[in-house]
């Protein structure tokens, strides 16, 4: 079992920055993929990006490329999502999730953290 807890959300003006954290516990994330997602009420959950824990290789949605960065602290078992140049359309609840190697979908989810970008 993996427990994930997000933090770092808040209210920020357009153009500003935030750093979200996803603290993992329960077991090592070796070989896991950790993804970041966001959701706005009434809309489908959108994948923001993901990181392969063991290699730190990252992938990003086109809408956030060049503005968001995913990284991980190996020693602390924390995954970060740095959000720069924020836009009002980045508003939503941000979730991290862990994908078990070989599984078809993310099995473990955090509770989410709200990001609100004002114009």
MOPAC internal coordinates of N, CA, C and O (Angstrom, degrees):
PM7 1SCF
backbone

  N    0.0000 0     0.00 0     0.00 0    0    0    0
  C    1.4643 1     0.00 0     0.00 0    1    0    0
  C    1.5175 1   109.81 1     0.00 0    2    1    0
  O    1.2310 1   121.41 1   -37.42 1    3    2    1
  N    1.3072 1   114.92 1   142.58 1    3    2    1
  C    1.4563 1   121.79 1   177.16 1    5    3    2
  C    1.5191 1   107.75 1  -123.84 1    6    5    3
  O    1.2310 1   120.57 1   -48.41 1    7    6    5
  N    1.3076 1   116.52 1   131.59 1    7    6    5
  C    1.4590 1   121.11 1   173.61 1    9    7    6
  C    1.5239 1   108.30 1  -107.85 1   10    9    7
  O    1.2310 1   121.31 1   -44.56 1   11   10    9
  N    1.3195 1   115.09 1   135.44 1   11   10    9
  C    1.4586 1   121.47 1  -178.40 1   13   11   10
  C    1.5178 1   109.39 1  -124.34 1   14   13   11
  O    1.2310 1   120.61 1   -46.46 1   15   14   13
  N    1.3163 1   116.45 1   133.54 1   15   14   13
  C    1.4587 1   121.44 1   179.42 1   17   15   14
  C    1.5210 1   108.84 1  -131.43 1   18   17   15
  O    1.2310 1   120.74 1   -61.96 1   19   18   17
  N    1.3356 1   116.18 1   118.04 1   19   18   17
  C    1.4534 1   120.85 1   178.28 1   21   19   18
  C    1.5283 1   110.66 1   -90.52 1   22   21   19
  O    1.2310 1   121.22 1   -26.40 1   23   22   21
  N    1.3022 1   115.28 1   153.60 1   23   22   21
  C    1.4581 1   121.51 1   174.78 1   25   23   22
  C    1.5195 1   108.74 1  -156.53 1   26   25   23
  O    1.2310 1   120.86 1   -11.39 1   27   26   25
  N    1.3293 1   115.95 1   168.61 1   27   26   25
  C    1.4535 1   120.41 1   174.60 1   29   27   26
  C    1.5120 1   115.37 1   103.92 1   30   29   27
  O    1.2310 1   120.13 1   176.13 1   31   30   29
  N    1.3153 1   117.35 1    -3.87 1   31   30   29
  C    1.4544 1   118.66 1   178.80 1   33   31   30
  C    1.5207 1   111.77 1   -69.65 1   34   33   31
  O    1.2310 1   121.20 1    -8.47 1   35   34   33
  N    1.3160 1   115.31 1   171.53 1   35   34   33
  C    1.4583 1   119.78 1   179.07 1   37   35   34
  C    1.5088 1   111.74 1   168.05 1   38   37   35
  O    1.2310 1   121.58 1    11.74 1   39   38   37
  N    1.3193 1   114.58 1  -168.26 1   39   38   37
  C    1.4613 1   122.48 1   179.41 1   41   39   38
  C    1.5165 1   108.59 1  -103.75 1   42   41   39
  O    1.2310 1   120.64 1   -50.08 1   43   42   41
  N    1.3199 1   116.39 1   129.92 1   43   42   41
  C    1.4583 1   120.97 1  -178.30 1   45   43   42
  C    1.5205 1   108.87 1  -143.56 1   46   45   43
  O    1.2310 1   120.88 1   -28.71 1   47   46   45
  N    1.3179 1   115.93 1   151.29 1   47   46   45
  C    1.4533 1   119.66 1   176.98 1   49   47   46
  C    1.5068 1   111.13 1   -79.16 1   50   49   47
  O    1.2310 1   120.99 1   -24.78 1   51   50   49
  N    1.3149 1   115.72 1   155.22 1   51   50   49
  C    1.4632 1   120.73 1   176.54 1   53   51   50
  C    1.5267 1   109.10 1   -54.48 1   54   53   51
  O    1.2310 1   121.50 1   -42.93 1   55   54   53
  N    1.3319 1   114.73 1   137.07 1   55   54   53
  C    1.4533 1   120.72 1  -177.11 1   57   55   54
  C    1.5136 1   113.67 1    93.15 1   58   57   55
  O    1.2310 1   120.81 1   167.91 1   59   58   57
  N    1.3061 1   116.05 1   -12.09 1   59   58   57
  C    1.4562 1   121.05 1  -178.67 1   61   59   58
  C    1.5065 1   113.18 1   -82.92 1   62   61   59
  O    1.2310 1   121.46 1     5.58 1   63   62   61
  N    1.3290 1   114.81 1  -174.42 1   63   62   61
  C    1.4588 1   121.37 1  -176.26 1   65   63   62
  C    1.5177 1   110.74 1  -134.52 1   66   65   63
  O    1.2310 1   121.51 1   -24.91 1   67   66   65
  N    1.3171 1   114.72 1   155.09 1   67   66   65
  C    1.4592 1   123.06 1   172.09 1   69   67   66
  C    1.5092 1   107.58 1  -144.74 1   70   69   67
  O    1.2310 1   120.95 1   -24.08 1   71   70   69
  N    1.3224 1   115.79 1   155.92 1   71   70   69
  C    1.4538 1   119.66 1   170.72 1   73   71   70
  C    1.5184 1   108.35 1  -124.66 1   74   73   71
  O    1.2310 1   121.11 1   -60.16 1   75   74   73
  N    1.3085 1   115.48 1   119.84 1   75   74   73
  C    1.4538 1   122.27 1   176.60 1   77   75   74
  C    1.5178 1   109.36 1   -94.57 1   78   77   75
  O    1.2310 1   121.76 1   -33.64 1   79   78   77
  N    1.3240 1   114.24 1   146.36 1   79   78   77
  C    1.4578 1   120.32 1   176.73 1   81   79   78
  C    1.5160 1   109.47 1  -120.69 1   82   81   79
  O    1.2310 1   121.34 1   -31.32 1   83   82   81
  N    1.3024 1   115.04 1   148.68 1   83   82   81
  C    1.4561 1   122.48 1   175.56 1   85   83   82
  C    1.5267 1   106.42 1  -131.07 1   86   85   83
  O    1.2310 1   121.04 1   -76.13 1   87   86   85
  N    1.3175 1   115.61 1   103.87 1   87   86   85
  C    1.4600 1   120.64 1  -178.29 1   89   87   86
  C    1.5196 1   109.43 1   -91.05 1   90   89   87
  O    1.2310 1   121.30 1   -54.00 1   91   90   89
  N    1.3168 1   115.12 1   126.00 1   91   90   89
  C    1.4577 1   120.73 1  -178.09 1   93   91   90
  C    1.5240 1   110.40 1  -105.88 1   94   93   91
  O    1.2310 1   120.77 1   -38.27 1   95   94   93
  N    1.3062 1   116.13 1   141.73 1   95   94   93
  C    1.4670 1   121.44 1   176.20 1   97   95   94
  C    1.5124 1   109.31 1  -145.70 1   98   97   95
  O    1.2310 1   121.02 1   -11.84 1   99   98   97
  N    1.2987 1   115.66 1   168.16 1   99   98   97
  C    1.4554 1   120.54 1   178.57 1  101   99   98
  C    1.5095 1   112.73 1   105.87 1  102  101   99
  O    1.2310 1   120.96 1   137.61 1  103  102  101
  N    1.3308 1   115.77 1   -42.39 1  103  102  101
  C    1.4585 1   119.75 1   175.86 1  105  103  102
  C    1.5136 1   108.53 1  -165.21 1  106  105  103
  O    1.2310 1   121.33 1   -15.40 1  107  106  105
  N    1.2989 1   115.07 1   164.60 1  107  106  105
  C    1.4497 1   119.28 1   177.58 1  109  107  106
  C    1.5224 1   110.32 1   -67.23 1  110  109  107
  O    1.2310 1   121.32 1   -29.56 1  111  110  109
  N    1.3132 1   115.08 1   150.44 1  111  110  109
  C    1.4600 1   120.12 1  -179.51 1  113  111  110
  C    1.5270 1   112.65 1   -93.29 1  114  113  111
  O    1.2310 1   120.88 1  -166.23 1  115  114  113
  N    1.3231 1   115.92 1    13.77 1  115  114  113
  C    1.4488 1   119.53 1  -179.38 1  117  115  114
  C    1.5203 1   111.02 1   -50.29 1  118  117  115
  O    1.2310 1   120.72 1   -52.39 1  119  118  117
  N    1.3390 1   116.24 1   127.61 1  119  118  117
  C    1.4664 1   124.35 1   179.27 1  121  119  118
  C    1.5265 1   113.80 1    74.76 1  122  121  119
  O    1.2310 1   119.50 1   176.23 1  123  122  121
  N    1.3171 1   118.56 1    -3.77 1  123  122  121
  C    1.4538 1   119.97 1   177.14 1  125  123  122
  C    1.5277 1   110.02 1   -76.83 1  126  125  123
  O    1.2310 1   121.41 1   -21.36 1  127  126  125
  N    1.3132 1   114.90 1   158.64 1  127  126  125
  C    1.4541 1   122.74 1   165.32 1  129  127  126
  C    1.5291 1   107.01 1  -107.88 1  130  129  127
  O    1.2310 1   120.52 1   -48.65 1  131  130  129
  N    1.3096 1   116.60 1   131.35 1  131  130  129
  C    1.4595 1   120.52 1   177.88 1  133  131  130
  C    1.5237 1   108.38 1  -113.45 1  134  133  131
  O    1.2310 1   121.08 1   -55.28 1  135  134  133
  N    1.2876 1   115.53 1   124.72 1  135  134  133
  C    1.4516 1   120.66 1  -178.21 1  137  135  134
  C    1.5147 1   112.13 1  -111.65 1  138  137  135
  O    1.2310 1   121.65 1   -25.21 1  139  138  137
  N    1.3055 1   114.45 1   154.79 1  139  138  137
  C    1.4704 1   121.76 1   171.40 1  141  139  138
  C    1.5247 1   108.12 1  -114.11 1  142  141  139
  O    1.2310 1   121.46 1   -43.54 1  143  142  141
  N    1.3129 1   114.81 1   136.46 1  143  142  141
  C    1.4518 1   121.82 1  -179.53 1  145  143  142
  C    1.5321 1   108.37 1  -132.39 1  146  145  143
  O    1.2310 1   121.10 1   -19.21 1  147  146  145
  N    1.3187 1   115.50 1   160.79 1  147  146  145
  C    1.4589 1   118.31 1   172.65 1  149  147  146
  C    1.5242 1   108.24 1  -138.70 1  150  149  147
  O    1.2310 1   122.10 1   -27.46 1  151  150  149
  N    1.3276 1   113.59 1   152.54 1  151  150  149
  C    1.4589 1   118.75 1  -178.80 1  153  151  150
  C    1.5098 1   110.16 1  -143.06 1  154  153  151
  O    1.2310 1   121.84 1   -43.25 1  155  154  153
  N    1.3042 1   114.09 1   136.75 1  155  154  153
  C    1.4536 1   122.87 1   174.87 1  157  155  154
  C    1.5225 1   106.92 1  -111.93 1  158  157  155
  O    1.2310 1   119.49 1   -41.82 1  159  158  157
  N    1.3308 1   118.58 1   138.18 1  159  158  157
  C    1.4685 1   119.66 1   179.76 1  161  159  158
  C    1.5207 1   112.12 1   -51.78 1  162  161  159
  O    1.2310 1   121.10 1   -48.52 1  163  162  161
  N    1.3242 1   115.51 1   131.48 1  163  162  161
  C    1.4509 1   120.36 1   177.95 1  165  163  162
  C    1.5171 1   113.91 1    88.26 1  166  165  163
  O    1.2310 1   120.55 1   175.23 1  167  166  165
  N    1.3208 1   116.55 1    -4.77 1  167  166  165
  C    1.4687 1   120.23 1   179.84 1  169  167  166
  C    1.5202 1   110.16 1  -121.65 1  170  169  167
  O    1.2310 1   121.39 1   -19.90 1  171  170  169
  N    1.3183 1   114.95 1   160.10 1  171  170  169
  C    1.4621 1   119.81 1   178.16 1  173  171  170
  C    1.5260 1   110.42 1   -69.98 1  174  173  171
  O    1.2310 1   121.89 1   -30.23 1  175  174  173
  N    1.3124 1   113.99 1   149.77 1  175  174  173
  C    1.4522 1   119.25 1   175.16 1  177  175  174
  C    1.5259 1   109.27 1   -64.95 1  178  177  175
  O    1.2310 1   121.32 1   -43.14 1  179  178  177
  N    1.3166 1   115.09 1   136.86 1  179  178  177
  C    1.4642 1   121.01 1  -175.46 1  181  179  178
  C    1.5229 1   109.54 1  -114.63 1  182  181  179
  O    1.2310 1   120.95 1   -46.39 1  183  182  181
  N    1.3244 1   115.78 1   133.61 1  183  182  181
  C    1.4602 1   119.73 1   175.21 1  185  183  182
  C    1.5197 1   109.14 1   -76.28 1  186  185  183
  O    1.2310 1   120.60 1   -48.89 1  187  186  185
  N    1.3009 1   116.46 1   131.11 1  187  186  185
  C    1.4658 1   122.42 1   179.51 1  189  187  186
  C    1.5228 1   110.39 1   -96.62 1  190  189  187
  O    1.2310 1   120.79 1   137.39 1  191  190  189
  N    1.3097 1   116.09 1   -42.61 1  191  190  189
  C    1.4630 1   120.70 1   179.98 1  193  191  190
  C    1.5056 1   110.10 1   174.58 1  194  193  191
  O    1.2310 1   121.10 1    -2.12 1  195  194  193
  N    1.3157 1   115.49 1   177.88 1  195  194  193
  C    1.4528 1   119.96 1   179.80 1  197  195  194
  C    1.5082 1   109.81 1  -153.66 1  198  197  195
  O    1.2310 1   121.45 1   -16.84 1  199  198  197
  N    1.3261 1   114.83 1   163.16 1  199  198  197
  C    1.4503 1   121.18 1   178.65 1  201  199  198
  C    1.5210 1   108.43 1  -136.67 1  202  201  199
  O    1.2310 1   120.71 1   -42.52 1  203  202  201
  N    1.2992 1   116.24 1   137.48 1  203  202  201
  C    1.4550 1   121.87 1   172.14 1  205  203  202
  C    1.5236 1   106.77 1   -84.06 1  206  205  203
  O    1.2310 1   120.65 1   -62.72 1  207  206  205
  N    1.3220 1   116.36 1   117.28 1  207  206  205
  C    1.4586 1   119.18 1  -170.69 1  209  207  206
  C    1.5224 1   112.70 1   -58.60 1  210  209  207
  O    1.2310 1   120.51 1   136.53 1  211  210  209
  N    1.3189 1   116.64 1   -43.47 1  211  210  209
  C    1.4628 1   119.71 1  -172.05 1  213  211  210
  C    1.5176 1   113.01 1   -72.15 1  214  213  211
  O    1.2310 1   120.19 1   150.51 1  215  214  213
  N    1.3361 1   117.24 1   -29.49 1  215  214  213
  C    1.4658 1   119.87 1  -174.68 1  217  215  214
  C    1.5253 1   113.37 1  -111.74 1  218  217  215
  O    1.2310 1   120.52 1   166.23 1  219  218  217
  N    1.3303 1   116.61 1   -13.77 1  219  218  217
  C    1.4635 1   122.86 1  -175.56 1  221  219  218
  C    1.5266 1   112.93 1    65.80 1  222  221  219
  O    1.2310 1   120.15 1  -164.82 1  223  222  221
  N    1.3173 1   117.33 1    15.18 1  223  222  221
  C    1.4637 1   120.17 1   174.59 1  225  223  222
  C    1.5305 1   108.24 1   -69.77 1  226  225  223
  O    1.2310 1   121.03 1   -44.66 1  227  226  225
  N    1.3135 1   115.64 1   135.34 1  227  226  225
  C    1.4596 1   120.50 1  -176.33 1  229  227  226
  C    1.5276 1   111.76 1  -120.88 1  230  229  227
  O    1.2310 1   121.46 1   -23.88 1  231  230  229
  N    1.3282 1   114.81 1   156.12 1  231  230  229
  C    1.4482 1   122.97 1   175.24 1  233  231  230
  C    1.5250 1   107.22 1  -136.66 1  234  233  231
  O    1.2310 1   120.73 1   -34.62 1  235  234  233
  N    1.3276 1   116.21 1   145.38 1  235  234  233
  C    1.4545 1   120.06 1  -177.02 1  237  235  234
  C    1.5254 1   111.18 1  -133.96 1  238  237  235
  O    1.2310 1   121.62 1   -30.85 1  239  238  237
  N    1.3250 1   114.50 1   149.15 1  239  238  237
  C    1.4545 1   119.61 1   170.26 1  241  239  238
  C    1.5226 1   108.53 1   -68.19 1  242  241  239
  O    1.2310 1   120.76 1   -31.44 1  243  242  241
  N    1.3090 1   116.16 1   148.56 1  243  242  241
  C    1.4631 1   120.16 1  -178.24 1  245  243  242
  C    1.5304 1   111.81 1   -58.02 1  246  245  243
  O    1.2310 1   120.95 1   147.34 1  247  246  245
  N    1.3247 1   115.80 1   -32.66 1  247  246  245
  C    1.4605 1   119.38 1  -175.60 1  249  247  246
  C    1.5228 1   113.26 1   -68.16 1  250  249  247
  O    1.2310 1   120.13 1   163.15 1  251  250  249
  N    1.3328 1   117.35 1   -16.85 1  251  250  249
  C    1.4625 1   119.81 1  -176.90 1  253  251  250
  C    1.5257 1   112.72 1  -119.87 1  254  253  251
  O    1.2310 1   120.03 1   175.42 1  255  254  253
  N    1.3105 1   117.55 1    -4.58 1  255  254  253
  C    1.4721 1   120.61 1  -179.31 1  257  255  254
  C    1.5127 1   110.73 1   -56.57 1  258  257  255
  O    1.2310 1   121.33 1   -46.40 1  259  258  257
  N    1.3149 1   115.06 1   133.60 1  259  258  257
  C    1.4542 1   120.35 1   179.56 1  261  259  258
  C    1.5192 1   113.59 1    86.24 1  262  261  259
  O    1.2310 1   120.03 1   168.36 1  263  262  261
  N    1.3200 1   117.56 1   -11.64 1  263  262  261
  C    1.4562 1   121.23 1   179.64 1  265  263  262
  C    1.5259 1   112.27 1  -115.83 1  266  265  263
  O    1.2310 1   120.11 1   145.06 1  267  266  265
  N    1.3107 1   117.40 1   -34.94 1  267  266  265
  C    1.4645 1   121.98 1  -177.88 1  269  267  266
  C    1.5231 1   109.21 1  -108.90 1  270  269  267
  O    1.2310 1   121.15 1   -33.54 1  271  270  269
  N    1.3128 1   115.41 1   146.46 1  271  270  269
  C    1.4567 1   121.04 1   178.48 1  273  271  270
  C    1.5222 1   109.75 1  -136.69 1  274  273  271
  O    1.2310 1   120.99 1   -49.94 1  275  274  273
  N    1.3142 1   115.70 1   130.06 1  275  274  273
  C    1.4656 1   121.82 1   176.14 1  277  275  274
  C    1.5206 1   108.54 1  -103.18 1  278  277  275
  O    1.2310 1   121.02 1   -45.22 1  279  278  277
  N    1.3179 1   115.65 1   134.78 1  279  278  277
  C    1.4610 1   120.22 1   176.60 1  281  279  278
  C    1.5217 1   108.41 1  -144.21 1  282  281  279
  O    1.2310 1   120.81 1    -7.99 1  283  282  281
  N    1.3078 1   116.06 1   172.01 1  283  282  281
  C    1.4599 1   118.92 1   179.23 1  285  283  282
  C    1.5176 1   110.15 1  -141.64 1  286  285  283
  O    1.2310 1   122.29 1   -32.42 1  287  286  285
  N    1.3228 1   113.23 1   147.58 1  287  286  285
  C    1.4588 1   121.25 1   173.82 1  289  287  286
  C    1.5111 1   106.27 1  -104.45 1  290  289  287
  O    1.2310 1   121.61 1   -73.46 1  291  290  289
  N    1.3194 1   114.53 1   106.54 1  291  290  289
  C    1.4620 1   120.76 1  -173.66 1  293  291  290
  C    1.5233 1   110.81 1   -61.34 1  294  293  291
  O    1.2310 1   120.29 1   137.78 1  295  294  293
  N    1.3129 1   117.05 1   -42.22 1  295  294  293
  C    1.4634 1   120.94 1  -174.90 1  297  295  294
  C    1.5261 1   111.94 1   -70.75 1  298  297  295
  O    1.2310 1   120.82 1   143.87 1  299  298  297
  N    1.3402 1   116.03 1   -36.13 1  299  298  297
  C    1.4665 1   119.66 1  -175.50 1  301  299  298
  C    1.5243 1   113.05 1   -93.35 1  302  301  299
  O    1.2310 1   120.04 1   173.11 1  303  302  301
  N    1.3199 1   117.53 1    -6.89 1  303  302  301
  C    1.4737 1   121.18 1  -178.05 1  305  303  302
  C    1.5234 1   111.57 1    59.99 1  306  305  303
  O    1.2310 1   121.09 1  -136.48 1  307  306  305
  N    1.3211 1   115.51 1    43.52 1  307  306  305
  C    1.4616 1   121.53 1  -179.71 1  309  307  306
  C    1.5226 1   109.15 1  -122.89 1  310  309  307
  O    1.2310 1   121.56 1   -40.17 1  311  310  309
  N    1.3055 1   114.62 1   139.83 1  311  310  309
  C    1.4673 1   121.15 1   174.47 1  313  311  310
  C    1.5165 1   107.10 1  -112.21 1  314  313  311
  O    1.2310 1   120.78 1   -44.24 1  315  314  313
  N    1.3182 1   116.12 1   135.76 1  315  314  313
  C    1.4514 1   121.20 1  -178.18 1  317  315  314
  C    1.5267 1   110.46 1  -112.37 1  318  317  315
  O    1.2310 1   121.73 1   -30.34 1  319  318  317
  N    1.3039 1   114.29 1   149.66 1  319  318  317
  C    1.4661 1   121.11 1   170.18 1  321  319  318
  C    1.5182 1   106.76 1  -127.95 1  322  321  319
  O    1.2310 1   121.02 1   -72.88 1  323  322  321
  N    1.3246 1   115.65 1   107.12 1  323  322  321
  C    1.4579 1   121.67 1   177.85 1  325  323  322
  C    1.5159 1   108.25 1   -88.62 1  326  325  323
  O    1.2310 1   121.24 1   -57.22 1  327  326  325
  N    1.3165 1   115.23 1   122.78 1  327  326  325
  C    1.4606 1   120.51 1  -178.80 1  329  327  326
  C    1.5311 1   108.38 1  -111.78 1  330  329  327
  O    1.2310 1   120.60 1   -64.55 1  331  330  329
  N    1.3114 1   116.45 1   115.45 1  331  330  329
  C    1.4627 1   122.33 1   178.47 1  333  331  330
  C    1.5246 1   110.05 1  -117.34 1  334  333  331
  O    1.2310 1   121.54 1   -18.19 1  335  334  333
  N    1.3254 1   114.66 1   161.81 1  335  334  333
  C    1.4716 1   120.64 1   177.74 1  337  335  334
  C    1.5309 1   110.99 1    49.62 1  338  337  335
  O    1.2310 1   121.18 1  -131.58 1  339  338  337
  N    1.3091 1   115.35 1    48.42 1  339  338  337
  C    1.4578 1   119.85 1  -174.02 1  341  339  338
  C    1.5182 1   112.36 1   -65.81 1  342  341  339
  O    1.2310 1   121.82 1   -33.59 1  343  342  341
  N    1.3152 1   114.11 1   146.41 1  343  342  341
  C    1.4588 1   122.80 1   179.64 1  345  343  342
  C    1.5232 1   109.07 1  -120.89 1  346  345  343
  O    1.2310 1   119.51 1   -23.69 1  347  346  345
  N    1.3121 1   118.54 1   156.31 1  347  346  345
  C    1.4696 1   119.83 1   177.81 1  349  347  346
  C    1.5246 1   112.85 1   -55.35 1  350  349  347
  O    1.2310 1   120.18 1   147.79 1  351  350  349
  N    1.3069 1   117.26 1   -32.21 1  351  350  349
  C    1.4693 1   119.89 1   179.95 1  353  351  350
  C    1.5222 1   113.04 1   -73.23 1  354  353  351
  O    1.2310 1   119.75 1   175.06 1  355  354  353
  N    1.3207 1   118.08 1    -4.94 1  355  354  353
  C    1.4623 1   121.14 1   173.80 1  357  355  354
  C    1.5252 1   111.70 1   -83.26 1  358  357  355
  O    1.2310 1   120.59 1   173.74 1  359  358  357
  N    1.3139 1   116.48 1    -6.26 1  359  358  357
  C    1.4601 1   120.86 1   179.50 1  361  359  358
  C    1.5183 1   111.06 1   -60.06 1  362  361  359
  O    1.2310 1   120.93 1   -41.32 1  363  362  361
  N    1.3213 1   115.82 1   138.68 1  363  362  361
  C    1.4523 1   121.06 1   177.58 1  365  363  362
  C    1.5125 1   111.01 1   162.36 1  366  365  363
  O    1.2310 1   121.09 1    -1.57 1  367  366  365
  N    1.3122 1   115.53 1   178.43 1  367  366  365
  C    1.4562 1   121.57 1   172.31 1  369  367  366
  C    1.5198 1   107.19 1   -91.06 1  370  369  367
  O    1.2310 1   120.97 1   -54.45 1  371  370  369
  N    1.3027 1   115.76 1   125.55 1  371  370  369
  C    1.4525 1   121.62 1  -178.23 1  373  371  370
  C    1.5274 1   109.68 1  -100.90 1  374  373  371
  O    1.2310 1   121.70 1   -49.41 1  375  374  373
  N    1.3191 1   114.36 1   130.59 1  375  374  373
  C    1.4570 1   121.61 1  -179.29 1  377  375  374
  C    1.5209 1   109.74 1  -121.28 1  378  377  375
  O    1.2310 1   121.24 1   -33.92 1  379  378  377
  N    1.3207 1   115.23 1   146.08 1  379  378  377
  C    1.4600 1   118.68 1   166.26 1  381  379  378
  C    1.5238 1   107.53 1  -108.41 1  382  381  379
  O    1.2310 1   121.31 1   -25.85 1  383  382  381
  N    1.3131 1   115.09 1   154.15 1  383  382  381
  C    1.4541 1   120.75 1  -177.77 1  385  383  382
  C    1.5171 1   108.64 1  -148.88 1  386  385  383
  O    1.2310 1   121.19 1   -28.39 1  387  386  385
  N    1.3217 1   115.33 1   151.61 1  387  386  385
  C    1.4601 1   120.96 1  -178.87 1  389  387  386
  C    1.5194 1   109.99 1  -116.29 1  390  389  387
  O    1.2310 1   121.84 1   -46.35 1  391  390  389
  N    1.3180 1   114.09 1   133.65 1  391  390  389
  C    1.4614 1   121.39 1   179.81 1  393  391  390
  C    1.5171 1   108.55 1  -107.08 1  394  393  391
  O    1.2310 1   121.01 1   -57.81 1  395  394  393
  N    1.3154 1   115.68 1   122.19 1  395  394  393
  C    1.4584 1   121.12 1   177.91 1  397  395  394
  C    1.5267 1   108.90 1   -73.66 1  398  397  395
  O    1.2310 1   119.41 1   -44.83 1  399  398  397
  N    1.3028 1   118.73 1   135.17 1  399  398  397
  C    1.4721 1   120.32 1   179.36 1  401  399  398
  C    1.5194 1   112.00 1   -52.37 1  402  401  399
  O    1.2310 1   120.54 1   -49.07 1  403  402  401
  N    1.3308 1   116.58 1   130.93 1  403  402  401
  C    1.4521 1   121.07 1   178.06 1  405  403  402
  C    1.5077 1   114.96 1    87.41 1  406  405  403
  O    1.2310 1   119.96 1   169.50 1  407  406  405
  N    1.3203 1   117.67 1   -10.50 1  407  406  405
  C    1.4675 1   120.38 1   179.94 1  409  407  406
  C    1.5262 1   109.41 1   -88.73 1  410  409  407
  O    1.2310 1   120.40 1   -27.85 1  411  410  409
  N    1.3303 1   116.84 1   152.15 1  411  410  409
  C    1.4661 1   119.81 1  -175.80 1  413  411  410
  C    1.5159 1   114.62 1   -82.43 1  414  413  411
  O    1.2310 1   120.02 1   164.32 1  415  414  413
  N    1.3225 1   117.56 1   -15.68 1  415  414  413
  C    1.4591 1   118.52 1  -177.38 1  417  415  414
  C    1.5182 1   109.48 1  -145.89 1  418  417  415
  O    1.2310 1   121.56 1   -14.28 1  419  418  417
  N    1.3289 1   114.63 1   165.72 1  419  418  417
  C    1.4573 1   120.49 1   179.48 1  421  419  418
  C    1.5306 1   108.94 1   -69.09 1  422  421  419
  O    1.2310 1   121.70 1   -49.44 1  423  422  421
  N    1.3358 1   114.35 1   130.56 1  423  422  421
  C    1.4576 1   119.43 1  -176.13 1  425  423  422
  C    1.5183 1   113.88 1   -98.22 1  426  425  423
  O    1.2310 1   120.54 1   150.69 1  427  426  425
  N    1.3253 1   116.57 1   -29.31 1  427  426  425
  C    1.4561 1   120.00 1  -174.37 1  429  427  426
  C    1.5196 1   109.45 1  -120.76 1  430  429  427
  O    1.2310 1   121.58 1   -46.20 1  431  430  429
  N    1.3268 1   114.58 1   133.80 1  431  430  429
  C    1.4635 1   121.30 1  -176.46 1  433  431  430
  C    1.5199 1   110.43 1  -130.77 1  434  433  431
  O    1.2310 1   121.52 1   -33.28 1  435  434  433
  N    1.3181 1   114.70 1   146.72 1  435  434  433
  C    1.4481 1   119.75 1   171.37 1  437  435  434
  C    1.5197 1   110.64 1   -84.92 1  438  437  435
  O    1.2310 1   121.24 1     1.29 1  439  438  437
  N    1.3243 1   115.22 1  -178.71 1  439  438  437
  C    1.4655 1   119.78 1  -176.30 1  441  439  438
  C    1.5259 1   112.44 1   -87.63 1  442  441  439
  O    1.2310 1   120.47 1   167.37 1  443  442  441
  N    1.3221 1   116.71 1   -12.63 1  443  442  441
  C    1.4627 1   120.63 1   177.53 1  445  443  442
  C    1.5142 1   113.26 1    95.07 1  446  445  443
  O    1.2310 1   121.25 1   -25.41 1  447  446  445
  N    1.3122 1   115.21 1   154.59 1  447  446  445
  C    1.4575 1   121.80 1   175.08 1  449  447  446
  C    1.5223 1   108.26 1  -138.58 1  450  449  447
  O    1.2310 1   120.67 1   -43.98 1  451  450  449
  N    1.3213 1   116.32 1   136.02 1  451  450  449
  C    1.4638 1   121.71 1  -173.63 1  453  451  450
  C    1.5170 1   110.60 1   -82.43 1  454  453  451
  O    1.2310 1   121.33 1   -48.07 1  455  454  453
  N    1.3304 1   115.06 1   131.93 1  455  454  453
  C    1.4594 1   122.16 1   171.93 1  457  455  454
  C    1.5239 1   107.27 1  -119.58 1  458  457  455
  O    1.2310 1   120.76 1   -55.38 1  459  458  457
  N    1.3145 1   116.16 1   124.62 1  459  458  457
  C    1.4573 1   121.17 1   178.65 1  461  459  458
  C    1.5202 1   108.44 1  -124.37 1  462  461  459
  O    1.2310 1   121.11 1   -56.53 1  463  462  461
  N    1.3263 1   115.48 1   123.47 1  463  462  461
  C    1.4640 1   121.10 1  -179.38 1  465  463  462
  C    1.5256 1   108.02 1  -112.47 1  466  465  463
  O    1.2310 1   120.92 1   -61.22 1  467  466  465
  N    1.3032 1   115.84 1   118.78 1  467  466  465
  C    1.4612 1   120.17 1  -179.40 1  469  467  466
  C    1.5206 1   110.44 1   -93.77 1  470  469  467
  O    1.2310 1   121.13 1   -31.45 1  471  470  469
  N    1.3108 1   115.45 1   148.55 1  471  470  469
  C    1.4771 1   119.99 1  -177.52 1  473  471  470
  C    1.5178 1   110.93 1   -89.57 1  474  473  471
  O    1.2310 1   120.10 1   180.00 1  475  474  473

